[in-house]
Amino acid sequence: METKHVLTKVKKLLNLFYVQQNQTSSTVKCWKWNITEFIKNQANQVNLKYAVLILNRTIPQKNDFIKNLWNNATLTIAVDGGMVHWDNFVNKLSENDRKNIKLPDLITGDFDSITNDVLEKYKKKGCKTIHTPDQNHTDFTKALKELNNYCEQKRIQMDHVIAIAQSSGRIDQILGNIQTLYLVREDKLLGSDTKMYLMSDDSIAWLLNPGDHIIDIPEESRCNKDCWCALIPVGEACESVTTSGLKWNLDKQQLKFGRLVSTSNTFDGSKQVKVKCSHTLLWAMEVPGLTSIKIPQHNSK
């Protein structure tokens, strides 16, 4: 009787484990990513709300692309020295374009990079300035906090937040920007359904949380055999990654610095890339044609 009782308990435990496993697997979130909603000026067509931040780097993207992205945004923010770069960008536009370009909704930062003349110029134009002197966080991170405050006050749910940065020059700033992507999630800097992107030159990057992801690939990326993409495990190993839609797919493989990292990958022509990951990954991809300057490609494989 005792043996039978033990077996019955074991069966109950196994059944409970099976139910829990099924519940867990059925509740794994699937994120869908469609960057064409904002890079192809489709925001108004699909009633999207998005914000654009200009960080303290030059703006290499094409004028028409930036104008459309900026003017169709729900909220625009120039971050400290980014205001100087935005002013330079606007000054190079035609007179008609200068009249039609929107002013920044917010100018934020500790104001150690913006020049006094530019700051005063846009104050007189009516732009709201927010001084964020806290030195424990970057101006980028602090700007996102102000963005979130703005959205809460106005009761706006942003679909996307796009930060225009640069990926060349200072590696510490590049890593600092990636750190901010993590802080968005860990410190809940934005709404839980808001998607955060880093745009640099012809590339866009964002974090893939543990789970399933479906990424719509723009035609100009998937049809160009030289277009690159990458899956990078920043901060920790990703123990299991499975993909489809890439030239070099992964099948339950580990990505880890010092072992395997998927850089200089490319697309197989599919309309979507699917990623299933056990841990957070940084996804980055090229979207050719965003900038007016073609950057030479160097395949590291």
N, C-alpha and C positions, 0 to 999 in steps of 0.2 A: 504493500500500500504506500509505503514511504517513497519508493522509487517512482511509482505511478504519480504521486503528488508532485514530486520534483519535475518529472517530465511535463506535467500539465503546466506548471509554472514557467518552465522554459519555453513552451509553445506560446504561452500568453505574452511573454517578453519579446519573443521573436515577432509575433504578430504586431505588437505595439511598435517595435523598431521599424517594421515594414511600413506601417501606416505613417509614422513620423517621417520616414525617408520619402514616401510618396508626396506627403504634404509639403515637405521642404523643396523637392524638385519641381512641384507644380507651382510654387510661389516664387521661383527664381524670376527676377525682373528682366524683361527684354527691352533694351533701349533702342530707339530708332533715331538715326541721325541723317538729316537731309540739309546739307549746307547750301544747296542751290536755292533754298528759300530766301536766303539773303544775298548770296553772291550774284544771283541772276535777277535781282530786283523783283522778286516775287512776293515780297512781304505784304504789299497791299492786296494782292490777289487772294492770299490765304489768310488775311486778317491776323498777321503775326505782330507781336510787340517785341522789339529788340532795342538794345542799347549799344552805343559805340563809344569806346574810350581811346583817346590818342595818348600814348605813352611818350616818354622823352627820347624819341628817336626820329630820324628823318622818315618821311612818308614816301615809299618808293612805288606804291601802286599807281595805276593809271588814273588820270584826273577824273574821267567820266565814271569810273568804278567808285572812287571815293566820294564824289559828289552825290551819286545816287544812293550809296550806302548811308551816307551822313544825312541827307535830306529826308530819307524815308524812315529814319530811326525814331523811336518813341522818345528816347533820351540820349543826349550827347554830352560827353564829358571830356574836357582837356585836362590832363594830369600834369601839373607843374610845368616843367620845361617842354612838355608836349604842346603847350599853348603857343610857345615860340615857333615850333615846327608847323603847327596849324596855321599860324599867322603867315609864315613864309609860303606855305602851300596856297593859301587864299590870295596872297599878293601876286602870285604868278598866273592866276586865272585871268580870263578876259573880263572886261568891265561888266558885261552882262552877267557872267557867271558869278562874279563877286556880289552883285546885287541879289542874286537868287540863292546864294548859299546861306544856310541857317547859322545863326550864332550858337556857340556852345550853351547848353542849358546850365552847366556847372563848370567851374574851374576850381580844382582842388589841389592840395599838396602842402608841403611845408614852405613852399615858395623860395627855395634856395637855388632853383634852376631857372625859373622864369625871370625875365628882365622886368625892371620896374616900368619901363615905358610901355611894354606889351600889356602888363597887368593893368595899368591905369587906363590904357586905350580901351580895353574890353569892359572894365568897370563902367566907364562913361557910356558905353554902348548898352549897358543894362544887364550884363552877364552877372549871375550870382557867383560869388567867390566864397569858398569854404577853406579856411586855414586849418590844416591837420598837422600839428607840430610833433606828434608822437614819433620818437625815433626808434621805437621797438618794432615798427612795421614799415614796409616800403610804401611809397606814395601810391603804388598800384593797389596794394591791399587796402589801404585807407580809403582810396577812391571807391572801391567796391562796397565798403561799409556805408559810405555816403549814398551810393547808388541804392543800396537796400533800404536805407532810411527814407529816401525820396519815394521809392515804390510803396513802402508801407504807408507813408503819409497820403499819397495820391491813390492808394488802393489799386496799384497796377501790378499785374502778374507778368513779368518778362518771360518770353519764350527763349530768347538768346541774348547773350552778352558777348560782344566781340571786342577784344583789345588789340589794337594795331601797334605792334612792337617791331623789333628788329632781332634777327638771330645771328647777326655778325658782330664782330668787335669784342665786347667784353663777355667772357663766359660766365662771370659771376652774376651779371644781370640776366643772362639767359636762364641760369639755374634759379635765380630769384623769382623770375616770372613763373617757372614751373612750380616752385614752392607755393606761389600764390594760388595756382590751380588746386593744389592739395588743401590749402587753407579754406578755399571756397567750400569744400566738402566737410573738412574736419571742424571748422568753426562756424559752419552754416552761414557764410557771408551772403549767400543769395537764397532765393526760394528753392525748395527741394526739386521743383520741376524745371528750373531755369538751367539752360545749358551754356557753359562757359567755353569760349574759344580764344586761342592765341593766333593772330594772323601776322605773318612775317614774310615780306617779299611775296613769292608765289606759293607759300605754304600755309597750311592751317593745322593746328594741333589742339588736342583736348584729351582729357582723361577718360579711360574706360574703366568703370567700376566693376568689381567682380560680378559676373553674370553673363547674359547673352546680349550681343549688339548686332544690329543690322545697319550698315553704313551705305547710303546711296552714293554712288560714285559719279561725279559729273562726266559728261560725255568726253570733254576735252582731256580728262585724266585717264579714263579707261581705254581710250582709243589711241593714246600716245605711249608707245612701247618704252620711251625713255622716262616716263613719269615715275617718280619714286614714292614709296610709302614706308612706314616703319612702325614696329611695335616694340616699345622700350620699357623694361621693368625698372622704374626709378624708385630707389629706396629699399626695395625688397624683391626677392625672387617671386616670379609668378610660376607656381608649381605645375600648372596645366593650362596649355593654350591650344585651342583647336580653331582652325580658320578655313574658310572657303572663299574663292574669288581672287586669290593672290597667285602670282607665278610660283612662289615657293611657299606652299601652305604648311601649316603645323598641325600635328595630330597628337593631342594630349602631351605635348612636349613642354619642358621647363625652359623658361627664359630667365636668364640670370647673368649679371655682370661677372666676368671671369669665366663664363661658360658660353651659352648661346644668346645672342641678341639679334633680333630681326631688323637690321638696317639695310638700306639700298634694295629693298624688296620692290616689287612692282605689281601691276594688275594683270589678270588673265583675260580681260575684256568683258567680264560679267558686269551687270548693272549694279550689283550689290556685293559688298564684302561682309561676310559674317564672322564674328569673333565670339568665342566662348572662353572666358578666362576665370581662373580661380582667385586671382589677386589683381590689384590695380595695374593698369598699363597706360603708358602715354602713347597715343596714336597720333601720327603726323603724316601728312600727305601733301603732294604737290598739286596745285591747280594752275596749269600754265595759262599765261595771258593776263594775270592780274597786274603784273608790273610792266612797265615800258622797257625795262632792261632785261635782256635774256641772260641768265646766269649760267655759265658753263657747268655741265654735269660731269661728275667724276664718280664712276661706279667703283665702289670699294670691294666688290666681290672678286 
